[in-house]
Amino acid sequence: MPALWMSGLRKRFGARELWAPLDLTVEAGETVALLGANGVGKSTLLRIAATASRPTAGALVVDGVDAVRSPDQARPRVGLQPQDAPLYAELTPHEHLRWWARLHGVAVDPDATLVQFGLAQAAHRPSAVLSRGQRQRVALALASLPDPPLLLLDEPFTALDAAGATQVEALLAARRGRKGTLMALHDEALARRVADRVVRLDRTGVHPA
């Protein structure tokens, strides 16, 4: 069963259609990198896959669930790391993890997770004072819990230092062969190094890269 299946997917904003109807599949255990020019709609495509935005037309299935007809059933099967981490300014990384665990009804060890993502020293600082790289790490930690069948990453390496990039690569490696991952990247060389397959999004749809 694919982690993600899109067929004839369309998205329109007023009279403007982002792309021709597109097809995209991410198999379970597969890591797919999505390339494309700025403004072509990579982030929008990820938001649709996460059920955070509805497609104008077409089919969307997440881990066997029809996400167009039943978005509430599909949503728990997806983890989304948006490009700009939408964190609560007053909450610390530790508090974010505890809140996320309660929201999803899963057991999480916040301290171990913070160590895993290089956030131990920032664990109890309000998100408002964190650096962009630290906020990115928090967003990655939240998206990866509780090990969803489909993980969606929007430029996950942005603002990260070498240690942070290594942690992202470790996260991708741990999911390979088990769970599906779709990530938007702008660096083609990096995409080919960390993904099983690379595709390109343009106005005519999704194509092999």
GUVO-895639 format. One record per atom (N, C-alpha, C): atom name; residue number from 1; z, y, x; residue in one letter. Coordinates in steps of 0.001 Angstrom, whole numbers. Atoms other than C-alpha are relative to their C-alpha. Example, Ala and Ser with C-alpha at 12.3 -4.5 7.8 and 13.67 -1.06 7.14 Angstrom:
<lumdrens>
N  1  0  -1190  890  A
CA  1  7800  -4500  12300  A
C  1  0  1200  900  A
N  2  -60  -1190  -820  S
CA  2  7140  -1060  13670  S
C  2  730  1090  -770  S
</lumdrens>
This chain:
<lumdrens>
N  1  0  -1191  836  M
CA  1  0  0  0  M
C  1  0  1255  881  M
N  2  22  -1218  -823  P
CA  2  -984  3374  1539  P
C  2  1223  874  -263  P
N  3  -1063  -993  191  A
CA  3  1720  5948  2120  A
C  3  -518  1183  -792  A
N  4  618  -1136  694  L
CA  4  -701  8590  815  L
C  4  -1450  -334  -298  L
N  5  1398  189  401  W
CA  5  -3958  8357  -1121  W
C  5  -431  1189  -841  W
N  6  587  -1133  726  M
CA  6  -6000  11382  -2205  M
C  6  -1467  -312  -268  M
N  7  1396  253  350  S
CA  7  -9307  11096  -4037  S
C  7  -514  1128  -886  S
N  8  592  -1087  785  G
CA  8  -11510  13923  -5283  G
C  8  932  1182  -177  G
N  9  -1026  -1041  132  L
CA  9  -8684  16357  -4619  L
C  9  -613  1395  126  L
N  10  482  -1381  -19  R
CA  10  -9366  20018  -5375  R
C  10  1188  941  -177  R
N  11  -1007  -1034  191  K
CA  11  -7302  23195  -5186  K
C  11  -701  1344  -140  K
N  12  626  -1280  297  R
CA  12  -8341  26481  -6720  R
C  12  1063  1078  -155  R
N  13  -820  -1189  207  F
CA  13  -6717  29905  -6516  F
C  13  -877  1038  -684  F
N  14  881  -879  746  G
CA  14  -8307  31966  -9259  G
C  14  -1419  -543  39  G
N  15  1393  431  -91  A
CA  15  -12069  31820  -8705  A
C  15  -309  -650  1350  A
N  16  241  507  -1349  R
CA  16  -11650  30655  -5100  R
C  16  457  -1439  119  R
N  17  -343  1396  -249  E
CA  17  -11762  26959  -4325  E
C  17  134  -198  1503  E
N  18  -258  141  -1434  L
CA  18  -10252  26009  -972  L
C  18  -1006  -907  685  L
N  19  907  942  -620  W
CA  19  -12418  22998  -267  W
C  19  -754  -756  -1090  W
N  20  672  946  877  A
CA  20  -14958  20670  -1804  A
C  20  941  -1171  -252  A
N  21  -887  1140  268  P
CA  21  -13334  17602  -3408  P
C  21  153  -883  1243  P
N  22  -245  733  -1246  L
CA  22  -11690  15697  -571  L
C  22  704  -1315  -262  L
N  23  -647  1314  16  D
CA  23  -10540  12154  80  D
C  23  767  -167  1306  D
N  24  -803  228  -1193  L
CA  24  -7763  11231  2489  L
C  24  998  -1120  -282  L
N  25  -964  1091  94  T
CA  25  -5692  8098  3056  T
C  25  827  -60  1272  T
N  26  -897  277  -1118  V
CA  26  -2661  7609  5298  V
C  26  641  -1345  -286  V
N  27  -540  1338  224  E
CA  27  -1791  3955  5619  E
C  27  1486  -36  367  E
N  28  -1396  214  -378  A
CA  28  1800  2752  5780  A
C  28  61  -349  1483  A
N  29  -116  246  -1428  G
CA  29  2828  2859  9429  G
C  29  -984  766  851  G
N  30  1028  -738  -733  E
CA  30  -35  5178  10396  E
C  30  416  1454  189  E
N  31  -220  -1418  -276  T
CA  31  290  8609  12026  T
C  31  -1360  680  80  T
N  32  1281  -705  78  V
CA  32  -2572  10958  11138  V
C  32  222  1466  315  V
N  33  -49  -1425  -340  A
CA  33  -3121  14397  12689  A
C  33  -1131  718  -730  A
N  34  954  -798  775  L
CA  34  -4872  17037  10574  L
C  34  -293  1289  760  L
N  35  440  -1207  -678  L
CA  35  -6840  19672  12486  L
C  35  -745  898  -979  L
N  36  757  -924  839  G
CA  36  -8527  22746  11040  G
C  36  266  1435  387  G
N  37  -137  -1415  -331  A
CA  37  -9065  26463  11474  A
C  37  1124  637  -811  A
N  38  -1015  -744  742  N
CA  38  -6383  28927  10438  N
C  38  -586  465  -1325  N
N  39  436  -455  1314  G
CA  39  -6624  29678  6733  G
C  39  -826  -991  -784  G
N  40  833  967  707  V
CA  40  -8547  26539  5819  V
C  40  779  -758  -1067  V
N  41  -802  630  1055  G
CA  41  -5629  25204  3761  G
C  41  753  -1237  432  G
N  42  -762  1174  -452  K
CA  42  -3827  22650  5938  K
C  42  1395  -19  -617  K
N  43  -1353  -60  571  S
CA  43  -391  23840  4772  S
C  43  -26  -265  -1500  S
N  44  125  250  1439  T
CA  44  -1563  23836  1158  T
C  44  -192  -1478  -282  T
N  45  221  1433  182  L
CA  45  -2782  20263  1520  L
C  45  1307  -776  162  L
N  46  -1290  661  -190  L
CA  46  623  19211  2855  L
C  46  932  263  -1178  L
N  47  -850  -320  1149  R
CA  47  2396  21016  12  R
C  47  -415  -797  -1236  R
N  48  466  825  1116  I
CA  48  225  19190  -2512  I
C  48  479  -1437  181  I
N  49  -444  1377  -269  A
CA  49  1015  15860  -847  A
C  49  1489  -163  -246  A
N  50  -1457  38  197  A
CA  50  4721  16743  -1080  A
C  50  405  288  -1443  A
N  51  -208  -362  1407  T
CA  51  4357  17602  -4811  T
C  51  642  1374  -154  T
N  52  -507  -1362  101  A
CA  52  5442  21172  -4022  A
C  52  -1045  933  -600  A
N  53  1087  -748  617  S
CA  53  2063  22396  -5328  S
C  53  -894  -1000  -709  S
N  54  833  925  773  R
CA  54  -152  20828  -7979  R
C  54  -1467  180  366  R
N  55  1441  -126  -213  P
CA  55  -3804  20041  -7276  P
C  55  -678  483  -1275  P
N  56  773  -427  1157  T
CA  56  -6391  21603  -9555  T
C  56  -653  -1196  -677  T
N  57  616  1216  534  A
CA  57  -8070  18216  -9957  A
C  57  111  -1086  1057  A
N  58  13  1117  -934  G
CA  58  -8208  14777  -8400  G
C  58  1234  -881  -107  G
N  59  -1073  989  17  A
CA  59  -5927  11819  -7781  A
C  59  860  130  1249  A
N  60  -965  -56  -1102  L
CA  60  -2793  11831  -5619  L
C  60  1032  -1088  -235  L
N  61  -945  1112  111  V
CA  61  -742  8669  -5038  V
C  61  839  -36  1263  V
N  62  -945  34  -1117  V
CA  62  2357  8615  -2811  V
C  62  803  -1289  -75  V
N  63  -754  1251  -68  D
CA  63  3736  5203  -1842  D
C  63  -63  -758  -1325  D
N  64  208  741  1233  G
CA  64  2279  3667  -4984  G
C  64  318  744  -1279  G
N  65  -371  -786  1182  V
CA  65  3441  6430  -7351  V
C  65  -1060  1071  -260  V
N  66  934  -1051  394  D
CA  66  988  8651  -9238  D
C  66  733  1333  27  D
N  67  -764  -1225  -200  A
CA  67  2227  12011  -7968  A
C  67  -479  1143  -869  A
N  68  469  -1023  944  V
CA  68  123  14031  -10424  V
C  68  702  -174  -1332  V
N  69  -639  272  1286  R
CA  69  1541  12348  -13511  R
C  69  1525  -69  115  R
N  70  -1450  210  -153  S
CA  70  5008  11588  -12104  S
C  70  507  616  1302  S
N  71  -435  -618  -1262  P
CA  71  5865  14148  -9395  P
C  71  1477  -217  297  P
N  72  -1429  195  -230  D
CA  72  9604  13658  -9912  D
C  72  289  -1370  606  D
N  73  -175  1324  -589  Q
CA  73  9242  9967  -9035  Q
C  73  -558  -67  1409  Q
N  74  632  18  -1319  A
CA  74  7027  10670  -6036  A
C  74  793  809  1018  A
N  75  -634  -959  -917  R
CA  75  9084  13511  -4542  R
C  75  1035  -641  927  R
N  76  -983  601  -915  P
CA  76  11967  11362  -3185  P
C  76  -615  -873  1085  P
N  77  669  855  -969  R
CA  77  9406  9306  -1254  R
C  77  -631  802  1137  R
N  78  669  -885  -956  V
CA  78  8281  12324  792  V
C  78  1021  870  723  V
N  79  -738  -993  -764  G
CA  79  9829  14377  3573  G
C  79  -974  1054  500  G
N  80  893  -1098  -395  L
CA  80  8258  17798  4224  L
C  80  710  949  942  L
N  81  -448  -1047  -923  Q
CA  81  8806  20032  7246  Q
C  81  -1040  1114  -46  Q
N  82  949  -1114  50  P
CA  82  7112  23346  6420  P
C  82  9  782  1301  P
N  83  133  -724  -1259  Q
CA  83  5953  25658  9174  Q
C  83  1129  1010  197  Q
N  84  -1131  -925  -57  D
CA  84  8609  28260  8364  D
C  84  1177  -659  -707  D
N  85  -1119  775  539  A
CA  85  11884  26399  7904  A
C  85  755  796  -1069  A
N  86  -686  -717  1078  P
CA  86  13327  27442  4496  P
C  86  1475  -380  -68  P
N  87  -1418  344  -52  L
CA  87  17000  27186  5429  L
C  87  834  1059  -700  L
N  88  -958  -955  561  Y
CA  88  19967  28787  3690  Y
C  88  698  720  1147  Y
N  89  -468  -803  -1133  A
CA  89  21034  31624  5964  A
C  89  1471  -216  304  A
N  90  -1443  90  -204  E
CA  90  24775  31105  5436  E
C  90  462  -1405  373  E
N  91  -390  1372  -297  L
CA  91  24764  27321  5942  L
C  91  -287  -348  1457  L
N  92  192  476  -1375  T
CA  92  25150  25700  9358  T
C  92  -884  -1248  -23  T
N  93  734  1265  -37  P
CA  93  22998  22766  10511  P
C  93  825  -1179  -515  P
N  94  -872  1078  473  H
CA  94  25973  20469  9875  H
C  94  107  23  -1519  H
N  95  -111  -124  1458  E
CA  95  26366  21801  6326  E
C  95  -1324  -330  -684  E
N  96  1303  358  563  H
CA  96  22628  21493  5689  H
C  96  -153  -1518  -101  H
N  97  139  1451  5  L
CA  97  22708  17818  6621  L
C  97  900  -655  -1045  L
N  98  -906  555  1006  R
CA  98  25739  17089  4444  R
C  98  -541  260  -1404  R
N  99  576  -339  1314  W
CA  99  24113  18902  1503  W
C  99  -1215  -869  -289  W
N  100  1214  792  178  W
CA  100  20814  17038  2033  W
C  100  343  -1451  -308  W
N  101  -424  1380  245  A
CA  101  22606  13689  2141  A
C  101  506  -165  -1427  A
N  102  -485  72  1388  R
CA  102  24399  14418  -1147  R
C  102  -1152  99  -992  R
N  103  1139  -206  890  L
CA  103  21148  15612  -2729  L
C  103  -802  -1283  -170  L
N  104  817  1207  41  H
CA  104  19363  12370  -1848  H
C  104  818  -1270  -175  H
N  105  -843  1160  224  G
CA  105  22344  10074  -2299  G
C  105  -53  -1014  1117  G
N  106  75  911  -1139  V
CA  106  22186  8640  1198  V
C  106  1170  265  939  V
N  107  -1056  -136  -1003  A
CA  107  24734  8030  3913  A
C  107  -613  508  1299  A
N  108  513  -624  -1221  V
CA  108  24118  10270  6918  V
C  108  1179  350  901  V
N  109  -984  -437  -986  D
CA  109  26123  10787  10083  D
C  109  -488  1327  568  D
N  110  519  -1297  -456  P
CA  110  25624  14558  10587  P
C  110  123  206  1496  P
N  111  -204  -227  -1425  D
CA  111  27074  14569  14091  D
C  111  -1032  -760  833  D
N  112  978  793  -744  A
CA  112  24818  11759  15335  A
C  112  -1405  560  -174  A
N  113  1323  -567  256  T
CA  113  21768  13336  13693  T
C  113  -198  1292  772  T
N  114  99  -1257  -741  L
CA  114  22510  16711  15270  L
C  114  -189  -253  1484  L
N  115  206  368  -1402  V
CA  115  22778  15078  18681  V
C  115  -1441  -469  208  V
N  116  1359  530  -102  Q
CA  116  19487  13250  18074  Q
C  116  -1037  1116  74  Q
N  117  965  -1092  45  F
CA  117  17708  16534  17350  F
C  117  392  1175  898  F
N  118  -347  -1021  -974  G
CA  118  19374  18505  20130  G
C  118  695  1212  -583  G
N  119  -643  -1110  701  L
CA  119  21519  20607  17802  L
C  119  1522  -40  87  L
N  120  -1454  160  -54  A
CA  120  25044  19592  18814  A
C  120  699  1327  259  A
N  121  -660  -1260  -337  Q
CA  121  25885  22997  20308  Q
C  121  -159  1051  -1090  Q
N  122  235  -965  1081  A
CA  122  24488  24833  17281  A
C  122  470  -530  -1347  A
N  123  -341  704  1233  A
CA  123  26044  22501  14711  A
C  123  704  864  -1026  A
N  124  -833  -762  928  H
CA  124  28422  25051  13214  H
C  124  -312  1498  28  H
N  125  448  -1389  44  R
CA  125  26447  28260  13594  R
C  125  -809  239  -1268  R
N  126  825  -283  1187  P
CA  126  25005  29900  10457  P
C  126  -1479  12  375  P
N  127  1424  73  -291  S
CA  127  21269  29351  10225  S
C  127  -605  1363  280  S
N  128  518  -1360  -198  A
CA  128  20739  33117  10164  A
C  128  -25  408  1470  A
N  129  -65  -407  -1405  V
CA  129  21651  33347  13862  V
C  129  -681  -1006  934  V
N  130  676  994  -835  L
CA  130  19706  30307  15074  L
C  130  -1336  532  483  L
N  131  1331  -348  -491  S
CA  131  16604  30694  17197  S
C  131  -1053  -700  -858  S
N  132  1071  638  774  R
CA  132  13233  29788  15706  R
C  132  -115  -1481  350  R
N  133  74  1395  -407  G
CA  133  13194  26590  17747  G
C  133  1118  -838  -592  G
N  134  -1121  727  601  Q
CA  134  16642  25594  16492  Q
C  134  -211  -205  -1493  Q
N  135  289  139  1425  R
CA  135  15607  26265  12904  R
C  135  -1058  -1083  -228  R
N  136  1036  1027  96  Q
CA  136  12551  24103  13479  Q
C  136  610  -1394  139  Q
N  137  -666  1295  -187  R
CA  137  14781  21273  14718  R
C  137  777  -398  -1262  R
N  138  -732  304  1241  V
CA  138  16963  21529  11591  V
C  138  -975  -474  -1076  V
N  139  992  372  1004  A
CA  139  13870  21388  9374  A
C  139  -548  -1405  257  A
N  140  474  1341  -345  L
CA  140  12637  18310  11226  L
C  140  1039  -1060  -336  L
N  141  -1070  951  319  A
CA  141  16008  16604  10860  A
C  141  76  -250  -1503  A
N  142  -78  141  1451  L
CA  142  16068  17271  7117  L
C  142  -1192  -779  -543  L
N  143  1198  671  495  A
CA  143  12476  16130  6592  A
C  143  10  -1489  297  A
N  144  17  1410  -414  S
CA  144  13088  12857  8415  S
C  144  1067  -836  -700  S
N  145  -1034  721  743  L
CA  145  16040  11933  6175  L
C  145  -406  -109  -1463  L
N  146  -534  1241  -589  P
CA  146  16347  9433  4678  P
C  146  -1127  -968  383  P
N  147  1095  831  -497  D
CA  147  13404  7911  6628  D
C  147  -1029  -257  -1101  D
N  148  859  143  1181  P
CA  148  10872  8571  3815  P
C  148  -1268  -796  294  P
N  149  1261  722  -194  P
CA  149  7770  6419  3288  P
C  149  -1127  903  493  P
N  150  1020  -953  -442  L
CA  150  5669  9568  3846  L
C  150  695  1221  580  L
N  151  -539  -1187  -659  L
CA  151  6596  12292  6345  L
C  151  -1142  973  241  L
N  152  1013  -1047  -114  L
CA  152  4632  15557  6267  L
C  152  528  1094  918  L
N  153  -447  -953  -1008  L
CA  153  4905  17862  9272  L
C  153  -1052  1090  185  L
N  154  906  -1138  -144  D
CA  154  3376  21336  9484  D
C  154  275  673  1347  D
N  155  -145  -526  -1361  E
CA  155  2927  22290  13158  E
C  155  1409  -291  549  E
N  156  -1378  350  -365  P
CA  156  6082  20379  14182  P
C  156  390  388  1426  P
N  157  -325  -333  -1383  F
CA  157  5822  21346  17868  F
C  157  158  1504  233  F
N  158  -82  -1445  -155  T
CA  158  5804  25108  17222  T
C  158  1412  431  371  T
N  159  -1263  -630  -434  A
CA  159  8574  27050  19015  A
C  159  964  -950  683  A
N  160  -897  949  -641  L
CA  160  10023  23916  20596  L
C  160  -189  23  1514  L
N  161  85  148  -1445  D
CA  161  10852  23609  24280  D
C  161  -383  -1445  318  D
N  162  435  1339  -410  A
CA  162  9980  20503  26300  A
C  162  898  -1088  -573  A
N  163  -930  997  544  A
CA  163  13114  18676  25159  A
C  163  -240  -204  -1491  A
N  164  261  104  1429  G
CA  164  12389  19469  21517  G
C  164  -1296  -738  -287  G
N  165  1274  698  178  A
CA  165  8780  18298  21846  A
C  165  162  -1497  247  A
N  166  -263  1410  -291  T
CA  166  10013  15048  23363  T
C  166  693  -672  -1178  T
N  167  -702  550  1159  Q
CA  167  12320  14551  20379  Q
C  167  -956  -237  -1170  Q
N  168  989  200  1061  V
CA  168  9424  15025  17953  V
C  168  -849  -1231  300  V
N  169  797  1166  -363  E
CA  169  7365  12488  19871  E
C  169  791  -1293  -195  E
N  170  -834  1182  216  A
CA  170  10283  10056  19732  A
C  170  97  -332  -1488  A
N  171  -43  205  1448  L
CA  171  10523  10558  15960  L
C  171  -1293  -647  -477  L
N  172  1295  563  386  L
CA  172  6796  9847  15575  L
C  172  -116  -1448  458  L
N  173  84  1361  -536  A
CA  173  7035  6770  17793  A
C  173  862  -970  -796  A
N  174  -908  864  763  A
CA  174  9969  5408  15776  A
C  174  -570  -356  -1371  A
N  175  582  255  1314  R
CA  175  7952  5655  12544  R
C  175  -1286  -824  81  R
N  176  1298  667  -123  R
CA  176  4722  4198  13913  R
C  176  131  -1488  -293  R
N  177  -25  1405  383  G
CA  177  3969  824  12399  G
C  177  934  -305  -1158  G
N  178  -950  213  1108  R
CA  178  6669  1311  9707  R
C  178  -285  918  -1177  R
N  179  135  -1001  1062  K
CA  179  6131  4518  7747  K
C  179  -1196  919  308  K
N  180  1152  -872  -171  G
CA  180  3246  6931  7193  G
C  180  405  1425  345  G
N  181  -238  -1387  -392  T
CA  181  3081  10389  8777  T
C  181  -1316  760  22  T
N  182  1144  -909  -41  L
CA  182  618  13232  8226  L
C  182  491  1327  536  L
N  183  -453  -1259  -579  M
CA  183  947  16308  10417  M
C  183  -1176  917  287  M
N  184  989  -1024  -308  A
CA  184  -1028  19530  10718  A
C  184  260  517  1406  A
N  185  -103  -484  -1366  L
CA  185  -1707  20549  14311  L
C  185  -1197  887  312  L
N  186  1130  -808  -452  H
CA  186  -3885  23136  16048  H
C  186  -494  -436  1370  H
N  187  320  432  -1352  D
CA  187  -3892  21478  19479  D
C  187  -647  -1387  -62  D
N  188  714  1270  147  E
CA  188  -6573  18764  19495  E
C  188  427  -1020  1050  E
N  189  -420  932  -1048  A
CA  189  -5496  17264  22828  A
C  189  1342  -634  -348  A
N  190  -1298  518  420  L
CA  190  -1923  16923  21558  L
C  190  -167  -961  -1168  L
N  191  228  850  1161  A
CA  191  -3164  15478  18269  A
C  191  -478  -1389  415  A
N  192  548  1292  -425  R
CA  192  -5106  12751  20056  R
C  192  1025  -813  786  R
N  193  -1025  709  -777  R
CA  193  -2093  11911  22194  R
C  193  1085  -604  -887  R
N  194  -1159  442  785  V
CA  194  508  11546  19431  V
C  194  -366  -709  -1301  V
N  195  396  566  1294  A
CA  195  -1536  10308  16438  A
C  195  -837  -1258  179  A
N  196  872  1167  27  D
CA  196  -3214  7038  15576  D
C  196  -1430  383  -364  D
N  197  1311  -429  483  R
CA  197  -6076  8910  13924  R
C  197  8  1510  -157  R
N  198  123  -1450  103  V
CA  198  -7325  12500  13944  V
C  198  -1128  334  -977  V
N  199  1003  -451  962  V
CA  199  -9161  14165  11057  V
C  199  -49  1520  11  V
N  200  168  -1451  17  R
CA  200  -10464  17680  10499  R
C  200  -260  467  -1434  R
N  201  174  -599  1319  L
CA  201  -10196  19801  7362  L
C  201  -855  1255  133  L
N  202  780  -1230  115  D
CA  202  -12876  22373  6536  D
C  202  -372  206  -1454  D
N  203  324  -338  1395  R
CA  203  -14413  23866  3414  R
C  203  -739  -1139  -722  R
N  204  733  1100  628  T
CA  204  -16421  20695  2824  T
C  204  853  -1237  -185  T
N  205  -894  1128  199  G
CA  205  -13411  18362  2873  G
C  205  646  -463  1292  G
N  206  -647  599  -1178  V
CA  206  -11709  16035  5369  V
C  206  -984  -978  646  V
N  207  954  812  -735  H
CA  207  -13776  14364  8086  H
C  207  650  -544  1268  H
N  208  -490  485  -1294  P
CA  208  -13129  12193  11157  P
C  208  -254  1043  1090  P
N  209  143  -994  -1078  A
CA  209  -12590  14358  14250  A
C  209  -253  -697  1328  A
</lumdrens>
